[in-house]
Each structure stands twice: as structure tokens, then as C-alpha cells.
């Protein structure tokens, strides 16, 4: 089982995202983090978050427009330790 440390810049809080989570959004929700979302599959872009450090991989390429430095946690998983602007 691989695990990555997720750091939230605003609070400095850290937690682990592992293979037991379906997505980064699932890991955030398991920590009772409030993230706006609608589709949970990369279509709408509602869950867009700025990725400050690290890398993620998408299960499938999102259809929503994603700018450099942004991720859609509903359909990605961290590849390594990451820092989020939240």
C-alpha cells in the first residue's frame, strides 16, 4: 500500500492519502474537510484546488478545464507528498 502525506497550507494540517481512498477528494472528506464538488468524475471542475507542491495522477483525463497548478481532487491521487492551497 502506498501512502502520501497531504499538507494543507492554511492550517499546516497533515494527513495521509493511501490506496484505500478512491480519490484525493475521498481522503479530504475522510478528514472532514469541506470541498465543493458536484460530479465526482472530472466533468464540472467544481472541486478545483491549487496544487502548491508535489504531483498527482488522474484515473482518466478530466474533461473540465484545468490550468497549470490546479487539480481536480475528485478524480486524482497523489503520486508523492503534496501541499494544497486550502
TORLUM-518217 format. One record per residue (C-alpha): residue number from 1; residue in one letter; x, y, z negated. Coordinates in nm, 4 decimals. Layout:
<nodes>
[NUM; 'a'; [X; Y; Z]],
...
</nodes>
This chain:
<nodes>
[1; 'x'; [0.0000; 0.0000; 0.0000]],
[2; 'x'; [0.1433; 0.3382; 0.0992]],
[3; 'x'; [0.0682; 0.6483; -0.1023]],
[4; 'x'; [0.1351; 1.0174; -0.0509]],
[5; 'x'; [0.1334; 1.2962; -0.3062]],
[6; 'x'; [-0.1111; 1.5764; -0.2265]],
[7; 'x'; [-0.0313; 1.9177; -0.3753]],
[8; 'x'; [-0.2893; 2.1973; -0.3861]],
[9; 'x'; [-0.1086; 2.5301; -0.3639]],
[10; 'x'; [-0.3637; 2.7440; -0.5507]],
[11; 'x'; [-0.3663; 2.5360; -0.8689]],
[12; 'x'; [-0.0496; 2.3309; -0.8345]],
[13; 'x'; [-0.2622; 2.0202; -0.8951]],
[14; 'x'; [-0.1240; 1.6955; -0.7583]],
[15; 'x'; [-0.2835; 1.3596; -0.6891]],
[16; 'x'; [-0.2256; 1.0536; -0.4745]],
[17; 'x'; [-0.3842; 0.9602; -0.1442]],
[18; 'x'; [-0.3459; 0.5921; -0.0578]],
[19; 'x'; [-0.4761; 0.3280; 0.1809]],
[20; 'x'; [-0.7756; 0.2748; -0.0470]],
[21; 'x'; [-0.9103; 0.6116; 0.0736]],
[22; 'x'; [-1.0908; 0.6191; 0.4084]],
[23; 'x'; [-0.9581; 0.9703; 0.4797]],
[24; 'x'; [-0.7909; 1.2676; 0.3173]],
[25; 'x'; [-1.1404; 1.4081; 0.2580]],
[26; 'x'; [-1.2266; 1.0908; 0.0656]],
[27; 'x'; [-0.9159; 1.1391; -0.1508]],
[28; 'x'; [-1.0058; 1.5050; -0.2161]],
[29; 'x'; [-1.3604; 1.4070; -0.3131]],
[30; 'x'; [-1.2281; 1.1372; -0.5469]],
[31; 'x'; [-1.0585; 1.4220; -0.7364]],
[32; 'x'; [-1.3873; 1.6165; -0.7464]],
[33; 'x'; [-1.2534; 1.8778; -0.5054]],
[34; 'x'; [-1.5261; 2.0671; -0.3225]],
[35; 'x'; [-1.4606; 2.0626; 0.0518]],
[36; 'x'; [-1.7204; 2.1819; 0.3004]],
[37; 'x'; [-1.7963; 1.9204; 0.5662]],
[38; 'x'; [-2.0738; 1.8068; 0.7971]],
[39; 'x'; [-1.9832; 1.5342; 1.0447]],
[40; 'x'; [-1.7016; 1.3424; 0.8677]],
[41; 'x'; [-1.5587; 1.2485; 1.2069]],
[42; 'x'; [-1.3744; 1.5498; 1.3522]],
[43; 'x'; [-1.6544; 1.6896; 1.5695]],
[44; 'x'; [-1.7609; 2.0041; 1.3847]],
[45; 'x'; [-1.4454; 2.1438; 1.2227]],
[46; 'x'; [-1.6278; 2.2441; 0.9023]],
[47; 'x'; [-1.3674; 2.0820; 0.6772]],
[48; 'x'; [-1.0713; 2.2666; 0.8346]],
[49; 'x'; [-0.7842; 2.3236; 0.5861]],
[50; 'x'; [-0.4393; 2.4787; 0.6301]],
[51; 'x'; [-0.1553; 2.2282; 0.6015]],
[52; 'x'; [0.1462; 2.4017; 0.4470]],
[53; 'x'; [0.3907; 2.1107; 0.4245]],
[54; 'x'; [0.4085; 1.7526; 0.5457]],
[55; 'x'; [0.2381; 1.5618; 0.8251]],
[56; 'x'; [-0.0898; 1.3841; 0.8851]],
[57; 'x'; [-0.2081; 1.1290; 1.1391]],
[58; 'x'; [-0.5575; 1.1188; 1.2897]],
[59; 'x'; [-0.7564; 0.7958; 1.3263]],
[60; 'x'; [-0.8696; 0.9422; 1.6579]],
[61; 'x'; [-0.8056; 1.2827; 1.8121]],
[62; 'x'; [-1.0566; 1.5331; 1.6685]],
[63; 'x'; [-1.2970; 1.6966; 1.9137]],
[64; 'x'; [-1.3113; 2.0182; 1.7092]],
[65; 'x'; [-1.0515; 2.2801; 1.7964]],
[66; 'x'; [-0.7597; 2.2585; 1.5527]],
[67; 'x'; [-0.4955; 2.5322; 1.5525]],
[68; 'x'; [-0.1327; 2.4745; 1.4619]],
[69; 'x'; [-0.1052; 2.4464; 1.0843]],
[70; 'x'; [-0.4662; 2.3319; 1.0425]],
[71; 'x'; [-0.6015; 1.9831; 0.9761]],
[72; 'x'; [-0.9413; 1.8178; 0.9519]],
[73; 'x'; [-0.9287; 1.6071; 0.6339]],
[74; 'x'; [-1.2429; 1.4147; 0.7333]],
[75; 'x'; [-1.0524; 1.2175; 0.9955]],
[76; 'x'; [-0.6852; 1.2196; 0.8963]],
[77; 'x'; [-0.4485; 1.0641; 0.6462]],
[78; 'x'; [-0.1155; 1.1965; 0.5196]],
[79; 'x'; [0.1992; 1.0396; 0.6643]],
[80; 'x'; [0.4110; 1.1722; 0.3784]],
[81; 'x'; [0.3721; 1.4093; 0.0838]],
[82; 'x'; [0.1702; 1.7146; 0.1854]],
[83; 'x'; [0.0771; 2.0573; 0.0494]],
[84; 'x'; [-0.2621; 2.2121; 0.1238]],
[85; 'x'; [-0.3669; 2.5776; 0.1119]],
[86; 'x'; [-0.6519; 2.5250; -0.1314]],
</nodes>
